[in-house]
């Protein structure tokens, strides 16, 4: 199945939000742990920005999950 760029960006954002909530973290706390600007993390979770692989790595590391878990569609 082919997914659009927008669908993939939104799915990644949903995965970030899901894992963050499972860990009972606020966006602010996760942004600090991942060293990513709060407003950038909000845009990532809302599927408004195509973030870098490096940022996804930082987020996954802060959530103590494997990076590929953020890529599951």
Number of C-alpha atoms within 10 A of each C-alpha: 3 5 8 9 10 12 13 16 20 20 19 23 24 18 17 25 21 14 18 20 12 10 12 11 14 12 19 15 14 22 20 13 14 20 14 15 13 16 12 15 25 17 14 22 22 17 19 15 16 15 16 9 10 10 17 21 17 19 25 20 14 17 19 11 13 13 18 10 14 21 15 10 13
